[in-house]
Amino acid sequence: MKKLHLSLTKKLWLTITASIIITILFSYFLSHLFYEKLYVDHIEVSLLIEGNLLAADYESGPLTDELRDQIDWYNSKNESEVFVVSNPRELSACLPFEIDYETLIGAEEREELLKGNPVTKMGYEERFDRQIMAVIIPLLDENGLEGIIYLYLPLAKITELMKNFSYLWLIAALLFGTITIYLGTILVQRLTNPLKQMKDAAERVSRGDYSVKIQRNSNDEIGQLAEAFNHMSSSIQKEDERKKEFLANVSHELRTPISYVLGYSDAMLTGVVKKEEEHQKYLQLIHREAGRMERLVGDLLDLTKLDTQEYRLDKMPLPLAQLVEDATQKYIPIMKEKGLTFSLQLDPDIIVNGDEGRIEQVVQNIMDNALRYTELGGITITLQRESNECILMVKDTGIGIPEEDLEKIKHRFYRVNKARTRLDGGTGLGLAITDKIVHLHGGKLLIDSIQGKGTTVEITLPVIDVPE
C-alpha cells in the first residue's frame, strides 16, 4: 500500500479545517443541550408557580365547588392543563390519557405531598408523541391531604423550538467556517513560507552556497529560527573558509621544507655536492627541515586531538608554582647566552586541577615565543591568587605585537612576521594549542602587547582548596 505523504502546509490546513468543523458541531450540539435544559427548567418553574398561586386560594376543609369552578375557568384560559381533585385516583377520569395511579403517585411521592411539598413528574406520552411535564400541588389542612392540583404541559420538541434557530445557526456556521478557513489559509501560508525558504536555503547551503540569507519578518519562533539559520549559515561559511585556509596553510608550510629536502637530497644524489664540508652542510639543512616538518606534524596532531570532543585531560591536583619552575629550567642557559634576565615570583600555595603534561606544554609554548622575540631585557613570570582563581603572567621586553594583530594572534598559522618565524622554525600553531589547552582547563588566555616595549601573556585558571 502506497503511503500518503502530505506537506506541512496541507497538514496545517487540514488541522485548522478539522478544528473549525469540530468546533461548529460541538457548539451546535452543546447549544441544543443547554437550550433544551433551560426550556424544561423554565416549564417546571412556571407550572410550580401556577400551582402554588392556585393552591393559595384553598383555605381548609373539603374542596368547594367555588374552588373547582375557579380552577376550571383558569384551565380554559391557560396553556397548561389544570385539574383539582379530592382523591388522586379521580385523575384517570380527568386526564385524556391512561394513567396508573401507583406510577403517578407512589409511596415516596405521597409522603412528600403529606409534608406539603409539590411533586414534579416527567414522562413520555404516546398520545402526544412527546414528553409531558407534570406538577402535583398538595392541598392540606389539619385533617391531612384533602386534594391535589394537577398541572401538566406537553413539552415542545427541541426540533420545534430550534427550527428557526437552526436556520440562523447554519447560515452563521457557513459564514464563520468560510471566514476562518480563509484566514487560516493565510495564516498557514505565513507560517510555512519561511519554512519553505529555509528548506530551499538549506539545499543551497548543502551545495556550498553560503551567501543565502533568510529575511526575518517576525520575532516569534519562526523569526528566531530564521535568525538561527542565518547564524548557522555564517558559521558554516566561516568554518569552511577556516578549513580551506587551514589546508592552504598546511600545504604552504610543508611545501618549503619539502622543497628544501628534495633539492638538497637531489644535489647530493646527482653528485653536484662533492666536497665533504658541503656534504655535511647539506645533511644539516635536510635534518633541520625534517625537524621543522616533524614539529609541524606534531602540532597538527595536538590540535586534532584537542579539537575532538572525546579528548579527555588527565587531571590531578598540581602545585602550579613547582610545575612552572620545572618547565622553565631548560630556558635558563639560553637566556644567559642571550644576556637576558629571568625572574620568577610564584605563590607556592596555589593548587590547580590540571593535566601536568598539557600545562607544561602551555608554559613552554609561551616561553618559546618570549625567547624568540626578545633580544634585550628579560622575562618575568609571576603567579598569584585572586579569589577562586590564579593568574599566571609571563612578561617579556621583546619587540611586541602590533595592535592590529592582537585579535588574530591566537589563530592557527597566523604570524606577525612570517619570514622570521619560518627562519626560527616556528609553526604558527603554538598559541592556538595554548589557547585550546587553557580553555579545556576552564581558564582564559589574554595577550596584551605594546610594539617595541614587550608582550604580556596572562593565563587565568581555577584553583582548588586543599584542606590543611
N, C-alpha and C positions, 0 to 999 in steps of 0.2 A: 504493500500500500504506500503510495507516494505521500510523503509528509508535506503538509501545507506550511509554507513559510510566509509570514506576514511581516511587513516592515513596521518599524516603531510608530510611524505616522498612522498606519492603519490600526495598529493595536490601541493607540491612544484614542483614535476617533471612535472605534468600536466600544471602548470602555466608557467614554463620555456618553455616547448614544444609549448604550445599555443602562447606564446610571440614570439618565433622564427618563427613559421609559419606565424603569422600575420605580422611580420617584413619583411619576404621574400615577401609575397604577396603585401604588401604596397609598398615596394621598386620596385617591378616589375611593378605595375600599375603606380607608380609615374614616373618611367623611361620612360614608354610609353608616358605619358603625356608630359614630358619635351622634349623627342626626337621628338615627332610629332610637338610640338610648334616650336622648333628650326628649324626643317626641313621646315615648312611652312614659317617661317620668312626669312629663307635663300633663298627660291624660290622667295619670294616677292622682296627682296633686289636685287637679281640677275636680275629679269625682269625690275625693275626700272633702274638699271644701264645700261642694254642693250638698253632700250627705250630712255634714255637720251643721250646715245652715238650716237644712230641713229638720234635723233632729232637735234643733234648738227650740222649735215650736211645740215639741212634745213636753208636757208638764209631768204627768204621772197617771197611773191607773190604766185601765183598758184603753185601747185605741178608739178614738172618737171618729164619727162619720165626718166631722168637720176637718180633721187632720187628713183623712183619706181623700176627701174632695180637694183639699188644698194641694196634696201631692199629685193627684191625678191631673189637676189643672197645670201644675208645674211640668208634669211629664209631657203634656200636649204641646207646651211651648218650648221645650228644651231639646237639644240634640241627643242627649243621652236618654236611655230608658230607665225610669224610676218606678219602683213598686214599694208599697208598705204593706206588710203582712204581720199578723199577730203570731203566726206559727210558721217557721221556716219551711215546713212541709207543704204549705199552701203555694209556694213559689212555682211548683210544677203546673199549677192551673193558670198562672200569670205569664210565665215565660213562653215565647213562641218556639221553644225547642225543648227536647227531652233533657231532664236533669236528674241526677242521682243525689239525693239528699245527703247520703253518707259521704259522697265525694265532695259535695259543696261545703258542708259544714261537718267536719269531723270532731273528734273529742277535743283536740287541741284548739281548733277554731272556736268551739263553743265555750271553752274556758276563757279564751280571750274576750269573747263577747260578754260573758258574765262579769268580766273585770271592767267593762266599759270601753274596751279597746276595739277599734274598727279592724276588719279583716279584708285584705286585698287578695284577689284571686285573678289568675290569668291562664287561659287555655284556648285550645283550638276548637272552633265550632264549624262542622261541615256545612250547615245551612248557610252560613255567611261566607264560608271559604276563607276564613281569616281568624286571627287571634282575637279573643274578647277579653277586655279588661273589666273586672267587676269589683265593686267595693260594698261591703256589708257594714252598716252602721247599727249598733245595738240601741234599743230603746228600753232603758232600765228605770225601775222605781224601787221602793223598799221591798216589794214582793218578789223581785227578780226580773227576768227578761220578759217584758210584755210584748215585744215585737221587734221587727228589724226593718230598716230601709235598705233596699237592694237597688244599686245603681250599676248599670253596665253600658259599655260602649264598644262596638266592633272597631278594632284598630285598623286604620288605613294601611295598606301595604306600602313598603318602602319605595317600591317602583312607582306607586301612585304619588307619593309625597315628593319624589325627586325627579319626576318626569321632566318638568321644565328645567330643574336644576341640572339634570344630566345633559341636556342640550347645550346649556351655557358652559358646563364643565368641559364638554367635548370640544367646543369651539376654543375655549381658553387653553385647553391642553394642546390642541393642534398649534395654536399661535405660540404658546410657550415653548413647545418642542421645536418648532421651526426656528425661533429666535435663538434658543440655547444651542441647537445643533450648529447654526450658522456661526455664532460666537465661539462655540467650542472648536469648530474647524479652523477659525482664525487663530485661536489660542494654540492649537496643536501645531499649526504651521510656524508660529512664532517660537514655540518650544523646540521643534525638530529642525528648523532651518539651520540654526547654529551647529547642531549635531551633524547635519549633512556636510556643512562647511568643514567641520573638524575631521570628518571621515575623508573628504577629498584632500584636505591639507595633510592628514596623516599619510595618505598614499604618496603625495608629493615628497614629503619628508623621507619616506622609506626609499624613494628613488634618488635621494641626495639633494633635493631642492629645499634648502633651509631658509630661503628668503620669504616663504609664505607666512603670512600673519593673519590671524582671525580678528575681525573687528568686534570689540566688546560693546554691546548695546544695552546691557543691564548690569545691576550689581547683585543679582541673585546667584544661585548655584551655577546656572548656565554661564553667566558672565564670568564667575570665578573660574569655571572650568576652561573657558576660552583664554583667560589670562594665564592660567597654569599651563595650557598647551603652548601658548606663545613663549612662556618662560622655558618650557621643556625644549621647544624647538631651538631657541637661542643657546641653551646649554649643550644640546647635542651638536649644534654647529661649532660652538667653541671647542668642545671635546674633540670633534672631528678635525678641526684645524690644529689643535694641540697634537693629535696623533700624527697628522701629516708633518707638522713641524718637527715632532719628535723623531720620526723616521728619517726626515731630511737631515736633522742634526746628527743622528747616529751615523748615517751614511757619510756625512761630511767629516765627522770626527774620525771615522775608521779609514776613510779614503787616504788621508795624508800619511798616517803611519804605514798603511799597507803599501802605498806607492813608494815610500822610502825603503821598506823591506824588500820589495820586488826589485827596485832599482839597484840597491847596494848588493843584493844577492846575485842579481844578473851580472853586475860588473865583476863580481868575484868569480862566477862560474864561466864567464866568457874570456877570462884572462886579462881583462882590462887592468885590474889591480895586480901588480906583480911584486911590488916591494912589501916586505914583511911588516913595516911600520904602517903602511896604508891598509894592509890586510887586517891588522889588529884594529885600526881606526874604524874600518867599515863594520867589523864584527861588533864593536862597541855601539855604533849607531843602530845596527839591527837589533841589538839587545835593548837599547833604550826605547826604540819604537815598539818592540814587542811588549816591554813593560808598560808602556802607555796603553796599548790595546788591552792588556790584562787588567789594568786599573779601570779602564772604561767598562769592560765587560763585567767586572766585579761590581762596580757602582750600579750598572743597569740591573744586574741580578738582585742587588739590595733593594732598589726601588720597586722592582717587580714583586718581591716578597712583601715589602711594606705596604704596597697598594692593595694586596689581596685581603679581603675581609676575614679569611680563615687564619691569617697570621696572628700568632699569639706571642706576647712578650713573656720571657722567663723572669717574672718579677720576684723580688725579695727585698727585705729591709736592708738598705745600704747606707753606710756613713759617707755622705757625699763629699765632705772635705778630704777624706783619705783617698777616695777614688780620683778626685781631681788632681791631687798631689802626685799620685802614682802615674796618672796618664800624661802628666806634663814633664816627668823626669827626663824623658829622652830628648826633649827640646832644649834643655839647658846647655849642652855642649854647642849646639848650633847657634844659640843666641850669644854665647861667649865668643864664638868665632866671628859673628857679625858685629860684635861690640854693642849688643843690646842689653838693657837692664830687664830684670824679671822680678816681679813682686807677687806674693801670694798673701791674701788676707782672708782667711777662711774660718768660719764658725764651726768648730769640731763637733758640736752637739746636734747638728742637723741630720736627720734621718729621712730618707725618701724610699718609697716603694717602687723599685725600678729594676730594669734589666741591666746588669752590670756591663755586659759587652756593648750594648747599644748606647748607654750613656757615655762610656769611654770613647766610643766612636764619635759622639757629638762633640766632646771636648777636643778630640784630635782634629776633627774637621775644622773647627773654629781656629785652633792653634795653627793649623796648616795655612789657612788664609791670612791670619795675622802675620805670620813669619814671612809669607810670600810677598806681602805688600808693605813691610816695614823695614826701612833701611837705617833709620836713626831713632834714638829714643829708646823705647822699650815696650813691654807688655805687662799689664797689671790685671790680676784675676782676684775678684772679691766674691765672697759668699756670705750672705746674711739672711736672717729670717724676718719676715713681716707677716704677723698674724698666723694663718694656717698655710702660708706659702713661703718658699725661699726664692731668693734671686741670685743667680749665678751671672756675674758680669765679667766679660773679657774686653778690656780696653787697650787699644794699641795707638801708636803715634805714627801710623803709616800714611800713605798717600790719600787715603779716604775714598769715598764713593760719591760721584756726582748726585745731586738731589733727584734728578730726573730718572736715575737708575735704581733708586732705593726700593721702589714698589715692585720692580721686576727682578731684583737680585736673587730672590728665592725661587725663581722659575727655573725649570730644567734647561741646561745648556746655555743659560744666559751668562754672558760675560761682559764686563765693563771694558776690558782691554783684551780682545781675543788673541792678538798676536802674542802678548806677554804670557797669557795663560797657557797657550799651546807650547810655548818655549819652556815653561816650567813643568809641563806635564800634567796640568790640571784638566779635569774632565768637564767642569761646569755643572756637576751634579752634587757636589758636596753639601751646599746649603739646602738644596731640595731634599736630600736624605736627612739632614739635620732637622729641618722643619717637620718632616714626617715623623721622625722618632720622638721629638718633643711633644707633638700633638698626640701620639699614641700613649704617652705618659700623662696626658691630661694637662699639659703645660702650654706655654706660649713662647714664641721666639720673636723678639723685636730687634731691629737693626737701626742704629742711628749713626750718622756719619757727617763730618764736615770735610769737604775736599781740601787736601793739603794739611789737615790737622790730625786726622785719625778716625778710627771707627770704634763704636761701642756695640757689642752684641750682648743682649740681655735675655736670659732664659729664666722663666718662672715655672716652678714645679710645686705640686702639693707636697706637704711634709706629713709625716706620721709621728705621733707622740708615743714614745717608749716609756712604760712605767719605770720609775726609779727603784 
